Amino acid sequence: MNANFKRPVYLKEREGLICEIFSLADAIDFLENWPEKDRDLIHEATLKTCYLAHDGHKPLEVARDAIRAFGNKKGILMKQPAVQAWMIKSPTGGGRVSP
C-alpha cells in the first residue's frame, strides 16, 4: 500500500518551524511525539484513525483528513502558500532555521 498522501499537510511545530506531513508514517510520528500533557480526545481519535488506516481498515485520505482536522482544531494548521521551503523541517531533523 502506498502510504503517501496526495497532498502534504503542514503543521506548525514551534515558532518558525513547520512540519510537513507527507505520509501516514509522518502523521503517526507527529502524533506520537505530541506532548503527553497536551493529549486529549481529539489527539486520541486522530491517532486511532491513523492506526486504522495503517492497518487497512480506513482509507488513507481519511487519515489525512483527520491529521488536517487535528491541526485545525489545535490552531497549528498552515496553508500551503504560507509555507516557505526554509521553514520545513527535514525528516532527519537537520537544517533547522529560525527566523
C-alpha positions as CSV (number, residue, x, y, z in Angstrom):
1,M,0.0,0.0,0.0
2,N,1.3,3.4,-0.9
3,A,1.1,5.4,2.4
4,N,1.9,8.8,0.9
5,F,-0.8,11.4,0.9
6,K,-1.8,13.0,-2.4
7,R,-1.0,16.4,-0.8
8,P,1.1,17.0,2.3
9,V,-0.4,18.6,5.4
10,Y,1.7,21.4,7.0
11,L,1.6,21.8,10.8
12,K,3.4,24.4,12.9
13,E,5.7,22.6,15.3
14,R,7.3,25.6,17.0
15,E,7.6,29.2,16.2
16,G,9.1,29.5,12.7
17,L,9.3,25.7,12.2
18,I,6.8,23.8,10.0
19,C,6.4,20.0,9.9
20,E,5.5,18.6,6.5
21,I,3.2,15.6,6.9
22,F,3.7,13.8,3.7
23,S,2.7,10.3,4.6
24,L,0.8,8.2,7.1
25,A,4.1,7.4,8.9
26,D,4.8,11.2,9.2
27,A,1.3,11.7,10.7
28,I,1.8,8.9,13.3
29,D,5.2,10.1,14.2
30,F,3.9,13.6,14.7
31,L,1.1,12.4,16.9
32,E,3.3,10.0,18.9
33,N,5.7,12.9,19.6
34,W,2.8,15.2,20.8
35,P,3.5,16.2,24.4
36,E,1.8,13.9,26.9
37,K,0.4,16.8,28.9
38,D,-1.4,18.2,25.7
39,R,-3.0,14.9,24.7
40,D,-6.8,14.8,24.7
41,L,-9.7,13.1,23.0
42,I,-9.0,14.9,19.7
43,H,-5.4,13.6,19.8
44,E,-6.6,10.1,20.7
45,A,-9.2,9.9,18.0
46,T,-6.7,11.2,15.3
47,L,-4.0,8.8,16.3
48,K,-6.6,5.9,16.3
49,T,-7.8,6.9,12.8
50,C,-4.2,6.9,11.6
51,Y,-3.5,3.4,13.0
52,L,-6.8,2.1,11.5
53,A,-5.6,3.5,8.1
54,H,-2.2,1.9,8.7
55,D,-3.9,-1.5,9.3
56,G,-6.0,-1.1,6.2
57,H,-9.3,-0.5,8.0
58,K,-9.7,3.1,6.9
59,P,-8.8,4.8,3.6
60,L,-5.5,6.8,3.5
61,E,-7.4,10.1,2.8
62,V,-9.5,9.6,5.9
63,A,-6.2,9.7,7.9
64,R,-5.1,12.8,6.0
65,D,-8.3,14.5,6.8
66,A,-8.0,13.5,10.4
67,I,-4.5,15.0,10.8
68,R,-5.6,18.1,9.0
69,A,-8.6,18.5,11.3
70,F,-6.3,17.9,14.3
71,G,-4.1,20.7,13.1
72,N,-7.0,23.0,12.5
73,K,-8.5,22.3,16.0
74,K,-5.1,22.9,17.6
75,G,-4.5,26.1,15.7
76,I,-1.3,24.7,14.1
77,L,-2.6,24.0,10.5
78,M,-0.7,26.1,8.0
79,K,-2.0,26.8,4.5
80,Q,0.5,25.7,1.8
81,P,1.1,29.2,0.2
82,A,2.2,30.5,3.6
83,V,4.8,27.8,3.9
84,Q,8.3,28.7,2.7
85,A,10.8,26.0,1.9
86,W,13.2,27.1,4.6
87,M,10.5,26.6,7.3
88,I,10.1,22.9,6.7
89,K,12.0,20.5,8.9
90,S,13.7,17.7,7.1
91,P,12.9,14.1,8.3
92,T,16.4,13.8,9.6
93,G,16.0,16.9,11.8
94,G,18.8,18.8,10.0
95,G,18.7,22.2,8.5
96,R,16.6,23.8,11.2
97,V,16.4,27.5,10.7
98,S,14.7,30.0,12.9
99,P,13.8,33.5,11.7
